[in-house]
């Protein structure tokens, strides 16, 4: 085994925290784009809704893995700035997907070409060909989420003896009749197949894996990982759903809004309510995956949806935290790290 293939438990735990952070980062971004669409009957609205629901499952699965390896995950306040998509370095991809999905934005905004391009980049598949996934534990340098999780699997197997069924959460089983093993119930190396099953589910539902030269439509989510309750296209991965929207080149009517409505206006007040309730929701998630049983989890999730819609209806872009320049005094961790975001933004802008 090469030196860069050997992990430490700390590196694995850092990856698992990064997995929780990345999965959670997508949810406000996707939800905001979805609720900007005026007609909930639109294909784009329904497709994004199905992805949001599955991203919440992925947060649960990633947090369960973290707890199983001795890390109690924390929930950070997400940062949406410029073109910074956390943990993904598209310079590592061949072909570089930014050529196809140029003009993307990682900032909260309405459902438009820039936001859709970002969605496709986030869920971009790991192409299986001559190149093998980089197995080293550098969680800032992966070309796709699939490659990130393939690397996680390497570290997880090395420390399989550490697996314990600690603080496992199972809120979404009723939506997946065929998905057995959303939680870790075993201990030690004998439980590693459960870990592998969870990693496979996240990848298959998200971007899938595609052979070089094969159409993005060729992948199908295995039946055991399909939503059996409320997904109109359960066999499609997130990337397929977003690519179908991208190929259709149709953008439904969305609300007009501004990022910084004047204090005292309905839009500004709507943003304040959303930020307050979002902060409470983060506290609830922290408690949930530390072994608590907060009864308000489901209610709070629904409330956030209403808060986001209320922002749009009052002419304000949804806001989930303080501006990047005002986060230094925040008590809650930001994700991604603000200094890293600003540094990468300067690079992307050619400064």
C-alpha positions as CSV (number, residue, x, y, z in Angstrom):
1,X,0.0,0.0,0.0
2,X,1.4,3.4,-1.0
3,X,2.0,5.9,1.8
4,X,-0.7,8.2,0.5
5,X,-3.2,5.3,0.7
6,X,-2.8,4.9,4.4
7,X,-5.3,6.9,6.4
8,X,-5.5,7.9,10.1
9,X,-8.8,7.7,12.0
10,X,-8.7,11.5,12.3
11,X,-8.5,11.9,8.5
12,X,-11.5,9.5,8.0
13,X,-13.5,11.5,10.6
14,X,-12.6,14.7,8.8
15,X,-13.9,13.2,5.6
16,X,-17.1,12.1,7.2
17,X,-17.7,15.6,8.7
18,X,-17.0,16.9,5.2
19,X,-19.6,14.5,3.8
20,X,-22.2,15.8,6.3
21,X,-21.3,19.4,5.4
22,X,-21.4,18.9,1.7
23,X,-24.7,17.0,1.6
24,X,-26.3,19.6,3.9
25,X,-24.8,22.5,1.8
26,X,-26.9,21.4,-1.2
27,X,-30.3,21.6,0.6
28,X,-30.8,25.4,1.1
29,X,-29.3,25.9,-2.4
30,X,-31.7,23.5,-4.1
31,X,-34.7,24.5,-1.9
32,X,-34.2,28.2,-2.7
33,X,-34.2,27.6,-6.4
34,X,-37.2,25.3,-6.2
35,X,-39.4,27.8,-4.2
36,X,-38.5,30.6,-6.6
37,X,-40.7,28.8,-9.2
38,X,-44.2,30.2,-9.0
39,X,-46.0,27.1,-10.2
40,X,-45.4,24.0,-8.1
41,X,-46.7,21.9,-10.9
42,X,-43.7,22.6,-13.1
43,X,-41.4,19.7,-13.9
44,X,-38.4,21.6,-12.5
45,X,-40.2,22.2,-9.2
46,X,-41.1,18.5,-8.8
47,X,-37.7,17.3,-9.9
48,X,-35.8,19.5,-7.5
49,X,-38.2,18.6,-4.7
50,X,-37.4,14.9,-5.1
51,X,-33.7,15.7,-5.0
52,X,-34.1,17.8,-1.8
53,X,-35.9,15.0,-0.1
54,X,-33.1,12.6,-1.0
55,X,-30.4,15.0,0.1
56,X,-32.0,15.0,3.6
57,X,-31.7,11.2,3.5
58,X,-28.0,11.6,2.5
59,X,-27.4,14.0,5.4
60,X,-28.8,11.3,7.7
61,X,-26.8,8.5,6.1
62,X,-23.5,10.5,6.2
63,X,-24.2,11.5,9.9
64,X,-24.9,7.9,10.7
65,X,-21.5,6.9,9.2
66,X,-19.8,9.6,11.2
67,X,-21.3,8.5,14.5
68,X,-20.4,4.9,13.6
69,X,-16.7,5.9,13.4
70,X,-16.6,7.8,16.6
71,X,-17.4,11.3,15.4
72,X,-20.4,13.2,16.6
73,X,-21.1,15.4,13.5
74,X,-21.8,19.1,13.8
75,X,-23.9,21.3,11.5
76,X,-22.3,24.4,10.1
77,X,-23.9,27.5,8.7
78,X,-23.4,27.2,4.9
79,X,-21.6,29.8,2.8
80,X,-22.8,30.5,-0.7
81,X,-20.4,32.8,-2.5
82,X,-19.2,33.3,-6.0
83,X,-18.5,30.0,-7.8
84,X,-17.2,28.1,-4.8
85,X,-18.6,24.6,-4.7
86,X,-17.1,22.9,-1.6
87,X,-14.7,19.9,-1.9
88,X,-14.9,19.7,-5.7
89,X,-12.0,20.6,-7.9
90,X,-13.1,20.4,-11.5
91,X,-9.5,20.8,-12.7
92,X,-9.2,17.1,-11.9
93,X,-11.9,16.1,-14.3
94,X,-11.3,15.0,-17.9
95,X,-13.3,16.4,-19.6
96,X,-13.7,19.5,-17.4
97,X,-17.5,19.8,-16.8
98,X,-17.2,23.6,-16.5
99,X,-16.8,23.7,-20.3
100,X,-20.3,22.3,-20.6
101,X,-21.9,24.0,-17.6
102,X,-20.2,27.4,-18.0
103,X,-21.7,30.5,-16.3
104,X,-22.6,28.8,-13.0
105,X,-23.2,30.4,-9.6
106,X,-22.9,29.0,-6.1
107,X,-24.9,31.9,-4.7
108,X,-28.5,31.5,-3.5
109,X,-30.8,32.6,-6.3
110,X,-33.8,31.8,-8.5
111,X,-34.0,28.7,-10.7
112,X,-32.2,29.9,-13.8
113,X,-29.4,28.7,-16.1
114,X,-26.7,29.7,-13.6
115,X,-28.2,27.8,-10.7
116,X,-29.1,24.7,-13.0
117,X,-25.5,24.6,-14.2
118,X,-24.3,24.5,-10.6
119,X,-26.7,21.7,-9.8
120,X,-25.3,19.7,-12.7
121,X,-21.7,20.3,-11.6
122,X,-22.5,19.3,-8.0
123,X,-24.0,16.0,-9.2
124,X,-21.5,15.4,-12.0
125,X,-20.7,11.7,-12.3
126,X,-17.4,10.0,-11.7
127,X,-16.5,8.6,-15.1
128,X,-15.2,5.1,-14.8
129,X,-12.3,4.5,-17.3
130,X,-8.6,4.2,-17.2
131,X,-8.3,6.6,-14.3
132,X,-8.9,5.3,-10.8
133,X,-10.2,7.4,-7.9
134,X,-7.5,9.2,-6.0
135,X,-7.4,7.3,-2.7
136,X,-5.4,9.8,-0.7
137,X,-7.1,11.5,2.3
138,X,-7.0,15.0,0.9
139,X,-10.7,15.9,1.1
140,X,-10.3,19.2,-0.7
141,X,-9.2,17.6,-4.0
142,X,-11.8,15.5,-5.7
143,X,-13.2,15.8,-9.1
144,X,-16.7,14.6,-8.2
145,X,-18.8,13.5,-5.2
146,X,-18.5,9.9,-6.4
147,X,-14.8,10.1,-6.3
148,X,-15.0,11.7,-2.8
149,X,-17.1,8.8,-1.5
150,X,-14.9,6.2,-3.2
151,X,-12.0,7.7,-1.2
152,X,-14.1,7.6,2.0
153,X,-14.7,3.9,1.4
154,X,-10.9,3.3,1.4
155,X,-10.4,4.9,4.7
156,X,-13.6,3.4,6.2
157,X,-12.4,-0.1,5.3
158,X,-9.0,0.5,6.9
159,X,-10.7,1.4,10.2
160,X,-13.6,-1.1,10.0
161,X,-12.6,-2.5,13.5
162,X,-13.7,0.9,14.9
163,X,-17.3,0.6,13.7
164,X,-19.9,0.9,16.5
165,X,-23.7,1.4,16.2
166,X,-23.8,4.8,18.0
167,X,-26.5,7.4,17.7
168,X,-28.1,6.0,14.5
169,X,-31.1,7.9,13.1
170,X,-33.7,6.5,10.8
171,X,-36.4,9.1,9.7
172,X,-36.9,8.1,6.1
173,X,-37.4,4.3,5.9
174,X,-41.1,4.7,5.1
175,X,-40.1,6.2,1.7
176,X,-37.8,3.3,0.8
177,X,-39.4,-0.1,1.0
178,X,-36.4,-1.8,-0.5
179,X,-33.6,0.1,1.2
180,X,-32.5,-2.1,4.1
181,X,-29.7,-0.8,6.2
182,X,-30.1,2.9,6.6
183,X,-28.4,2.6,10.0
184,X,-25.3,0.8,11.3
185,X,-26.5,-2.0,13.6
186,X,-23.4,-4.1,13.7
187,X,-19.9,-3.6,15.2
188,X,-16.4,-4.0,14.0
189,X,-15.3,-5.4,10.6
190,X,-18.5,-7.5,10.4
191,X,-20.5,-4.3,10.0
192,X,-18.4,-2.9,7.1
193,X,-20.9,-4.2,4.5
194,X,-23.4,-1.9,6.1
195,X,-21.1,1.0,5.7
196,X,-20.4,0.1,2.1
197,X,-24.1,-0.2,1.4
198,X,-24.7,3.3,2.7
199,X,-21.9,4.8,0.6
200,X,-23.2,3.0,-2.5
201,X,-26.7,4.3,-1.9
202,X,-25.5,7.9,-1.7
203,X,-23.6,7.6,-4.9
204,X,-26.2,5.7,-6.9
205,X,-29.0,8.1,-5.9
206,X,-26.9,11.2,-6.5
207,X,-24.6,11.2,-9.5
208,X,-24.3,7.6,-10.3
209,X,-21.2,6.2,-12.0
210,X,-21.0,6.2,-15.8
211,X,-18.6,4.4,-18.2
212,X,-16.6,6.6,-20.5
213,X,-18.6,7.2,-23.7
214,X,-21.9,6.1,-22.2
215,X,-24.9,8.4,-22.2
216,X,-25.8,10.0,-18.9
217,X,-29.2,8.5,-19.4
218,X,-27.8,4.9,-19.2
219,X,-27.5,4.8,-15.4
220,X,-30.4,3.6,-13.4
221,X,-30.8,3.8,-9.6
222,X,-30.9,0.2,-8.4
223,X,-34.4,-0.8,-7.2
224,X,-33.3,-1.3,-3.6
225,X,-32.3,2.4,-3.4
226,X,-35.4,3.9,-5.2
227,X,-37.9,6.1,-3.5
228,X,-41.1,4.0,-3.4
229,X,-43.4,6.7,-2.0
230,X,-43.4,10.1,-3.7
231,X,-40.8,10.3,-6.5
232,X,-42.2,10.4,-10.1
233,X,-38.9,9.3,-11.5
234,X,-37.4,7.0,-8.8
235,X,-34.9,5.3,-11.2
236,X,-33.3,8.5,-12.1
237,X,-30.2,9.9,-10.3
238,X,-30.0,13.5,-9.3
239,X,-27.7,14.2,-12.2
240,X,-30.2,12.6,-14.6
241,X,-33.0,14.7,-13.3
242,X,-31.0,17.9,-13.6
243,X,-29.7,17.0,-17.0
244,X,-33.3,16.4,-18.2
245,X,-34.1,20.0,-17.1
246,X,-30.9,21.3,-18.7
247,X,-31.6,19.6,-22.0
248,X,-35.2,20.8,-22.0
249,X,-33.9,24.4,-21.9
250,X,-37.1,25.6,-20.4
251,X,-37.2,27.9,-17.4
252,X,-40.5,28.5,-15.6
253,X,-41.6,31.8,-14.3
254,X,-39.9,32.7,-11.0
255,X,-40.3,35.5,-8.4
256,X,-38.3,38.7,-8.8
257,X,-36.2,39.5,-5.8
258,X,-33.3,41.4,-4.4
259,X,-30.5,40.2,-2.2
260,X,-30.5,43.2,0.2
261,X,-33.9,44.6,0.7
262,X,-34.0,47.7,2.9
263,X,-34.4,47.3,6.7
264,X,-38.0,47.5,7.7
265,X,-39.4,46.2,4.4
266,X,-41.4,42.9,4.3
267,X,-38.6,41.3,2.4
268,X,-36.0,42.1,5.0
269,X,-38.2,40.9,7.7
270,X,-38.8,37.7,5.8
271,X,-35.0,37.1,5.6
272,X,-34.7,37.7,9.4
273,X,-37.4,35.2,10.1
274,X,-35.7,32.6,7.8
275,X,-32.3,33.1,9.4
276,X,-33.6,32.8,12.9
277,X,-35.6,29.6,12.1
278,X,-32.6,28.2,10.2
279,X,-30.4,28.7,13.2
280,X,-32.9,26.8,15.4
281,X,-33.0,24.0,12.8
282,X,-29.2,23.7,13.0
283,X,-29.5,23.3,16.7
284,X,-32.1,20.6,16.3
285,X,-29.9,18.7,13.8
286,X,-26.9,18.9,16.3
287,X,-29.1,17.4,19.0
288,X,-30.7,14.8,16.7
289,X,-27.3,13.2,15.8
290,X,-26.0,13.4,19.3
291,X,-28.6,10.9,20.5
292,X,-31.5,13.3,21.2
293,X,-35.0,13.0,20.0
294,X,-36.2,16.5,19.1
295,X,-39.9,16.3,18.3
296,X,-39.7,19.5,16.2
297,X,-37.5,18.1,13.4
298,X,-40.2,17.5,10.8
299,X,-42.2,20.6,11.7
300,X,-39.1,22.8,11.5
301,X,-38.2,21.4,8.1
302,X,-41.7,22.3,6.8
303,X,-41.5,25.7,8.4
304,X,-38.2,26.5,6.6
305,X,-39.9,25.7,3.3
306,X,-42.6,28.3,4.1
307,X,-40.0,30.8,5.2
308,X,-38.1,30.5,1.9
309,X,-41.2,30.9,-0.1
310,X,-42.2,33.9,2.0
311,X,-38.9,35.5,1.1
312,X,-39.5,35.1,-2.6
313,X,-43.1,36.4,-2.3
314,X,-41.9,39.5,-0.5
315,X,-39.2,40.3,-3.1
316,X,-36.2,39.0,-1.2
317,X,-33.6,36.4,-2.0
318,X,-33.6,33.8,0.8
319,X,-30.7,34.3,3.3
320,X,-29.4,31.6,5.6
321,X,-26.6,33.4,7.4
322,X,-24.7,36.6,7.8
323,X,-22.8,37.9,4.7
324,X,-19.3,36.4,4.3
325,X,-17.6,39.6,5.5
326,X,-19.6,39.5,8.8
327,X,-19.0,35.9,9.9
328,X,-15.8,36.3,12.0
329,X,-17.7,36.8,15.2
330,X,-20.3,34.0,14.6
331,X,-20.5,31.4,17.3
332,X,-21.4,28.6,14.8
333,X,-18.8,27.2,12.4
334,X,-19.2,28.3,8.7
335,X,-18.9,25.8,5.8
336,X,-17.0,26.1,3.7
337,X,-14.4,28.0,5.6
338,X,-14.8,31.7,4.8
339,X,-11.1,32.4,4.3
340,X,-10.8,29.5,1.9
341,X,-13.9,30.6,0.0
342,X,-12.5,34.1,-0.5
343,X,-9.0,32.8,-1.5
344,X,-10.5,30.4,-4.1
345,X,-12.8,33.2,-5.4
346,X,-9.8,35.4,-6.0
347,X,-8.2,32.6,-8.0
348,X,-11.4,32.0,-10.1
349,X,-11.6,35.7,-10.8
350,X,-8.0,35.8,-11.8
351,X,-7.0,38.3,-9.1
